[in-house]
Amino acid sequence: MSNSYDPKTLSRRDFLRTSAAVTATSAIASLGAPAIIEAQTLGNPVNYGFIGSGSQGCAHLKQLSTIKTGRCAVICDIYEPNLKKGVETVGNNPETEPKDYRRILDRKDIEAVFIVTPYHLHVPMILDAMSAGKHVFVEKCMMKTEDQIPQVYAAVKANPKSVLQVGLQRRYSPTYRTAMQMVHSGVLGKVQFIRAQWHRNGSWRRPVPDPRLERQINWRLYKDYSGGLMAELGSHQVDVADWAFQAEPVSVVGVGGIDYWKDGREVYDNVSVTFEYPEGQKFVFTSICTNAHLDFSEVIMGDEGTIEITLGNNNPKASYYPETLAPDSPRRKVKKADTKEQNWWAGATAKSGATRGIPIYTGPTKQDPGFVEKEVDYAKKWLVSMGVLEMERERNPLALEEESFFECIRDGKKPAANVHVGAADSRAVIYANRAMDLNQKVFWPNRPSVPAESQISNKL
Ligand SMILES: NC(=O)c1ccc[n+]([C@@H]2O[C@H](COP(=O)([O-])OP(=O)(O)OC[C@H]3O[C@@H](n4cnc5c(N)ncnc54)[C@H](O)[C@@H]3O)[C@@H](O)[C@H]2O)c1
């Protein structure tokens, strides 16, 4: 994504349009109000247990070590090196549990748990934790099989006071929230298409110190424990599509293969999937392990503009590319008698979108910024777009989602990444994998669907 200003395609008006949307959303976008939360809960931090201090677990613990509204009382991990690393990372000398996470759940002093274990363990651990009355933060993707969806809903219903939050951290990023507000308020016009890719060049394999630990350490490569690229990577991006379209898909088709890394893995290394949404919108997701050129991002395309957005290194970045509605678009109610524009149009079938984007960032946090603040905000954007000023780094969305989790526990608020968001996300992942396994179109339940009990997919 380039942030350079292109005078041919961008105007001050475009900046004003972006800024208007950004300003309108800034109050919503700033989910965490750390000073306020701290004042409310500092004297009463949430006492939590942490289950699974592997790679993502330590990424969480690093952020958690900076958040005063929660206190890590105990870490559980069955792999000793990771348990040690977790304790070092969080840094407050928590107790350790090397064998059985249920011992943490038995403790009355533990109010909440983080579940950051492999995919197949999420739901069994959620159910145990909720029946022990704990608040639960669980990493994405939440559910691995379709029958787990009603099980989790039943647990939520039986424990109405427990918070259940899913680790879809884009939902907590001010940049993503602002971009979504732009989409929902029509800045991009009508959005019929989203494209996302998560491309890497590598085996996805981790070194194993002892062959007996192969499946434990490389769990992502085996179907008993993993939903493959779709669950590990695509789940973030299908959630972005759900969020943008404000709906779940109605069907999915896809092809997947183990085409390059023929090393005994059971999950695809090459995935192309197309979801259809209720108004015919399409979401195309690809994930490959043989080329990293495109890296990962989501591109949301409307008939009046595009947003390209990514969460690379947990540092969100987004650009807006304005585009003119086609002169013969059915959405253009009154055709302008502007001959100049029509002459221009005569030579082209459609005006291309801006080739360089306007950076989206959240700007002033006041609901009604004054004239000077607005002007300063525009000037900043302008300078960022020209490459003169560096974009300010947003707070890590892992920290924002953790902080929000503690706030929900103390204040009774509902999480942004709640059970419905997590269930919709899981359903899309499960159905996409089923479509690829069976090489058939899979429909969401209100339409005839491929039966879940297929020989190929019943392990999923
Ligand atoms: N939100 C994100 O951006 C993001 C990024 C990476 C991973 N994740 C998710 O986080 C989860 C963990 O991924 P990871 O990369 O950290 O995996 P990992 O293998 O590095 O860590 C998992 C940890 O769980 C431990 N574990 C396994 N079984 C256990 C048990 N019964 N009790 C206690 N501990 C147990 C393992 O020993 C390991 O340390 C996955 O669900 C993954 O999808 C989310």
The ligand as an ORCA input file, in Angstrom:
! r2SCAN-3c Opt
* xyz 0 1
  N      -5.508    -13.976     17.048
  C      -4.378    -14.208     16.416
  O      -3.871    -13.358     15.679
  C      -3.681    -15.519     16.572
  C      -2.364    -15.657     16.129
  C      -1.747    -16.886     16.334
  C      -2.434    -17.935     16.932
  N      -3.714    -17.758     17.330
  C      -4.471    -18.854     17.953
  O      -3.911    -19.130     19.231
  C      -4.007    -20.532     19.513
  C      -2.631    -21.063     19.864
  O      -1.763    -20.893     18.752
  P      -0.174    -20.867     18.965
  O       0.439    -20.472     17.691
  O       0.157    -20.088     20.174
  O       0.100    -22.394     19.231
  P       1.300    -22.991     20.084
  O       1.420    -24.413     19.711
  O       2.511    -22.116     19.921
  O       0.796    -22.838     21.583
  C      -0.206    -23.637     22.128
  C       0.189    -23.941     23.545
  O      -0.849    -24.692     24.165
  C      -0.227    -25.667     24.976
  N      -1.166    -26.754     25.256
  C      -1.548    -27.770     24.440
  N      -2.408    -28.573     25.071
  C      -2.592    -28.069     26.321
  C      -3.346    -28.457     27.450
  N      -4.135    -29.541     27.437
  N      -3.278    -27.697     28.564
  C      -2.495    -26.592     28.612
  N      -1.726    -26.193     27.573
  C      -1.785    -26.912     26.444
  C       0.972    -26.110     24.170
  O       1.913    -26.785     24.947
  C       1.451    -24.793     23.619
  O       2.395    -24.183     24.465
  C      -4.615    -21.163     18.267
  O      -5.984    -21.323     18.443
  C      -4.358    -20.153     17.178
  O      -5.307    -20.189     16.135
  C      -4.346    -16.569     17.184
*
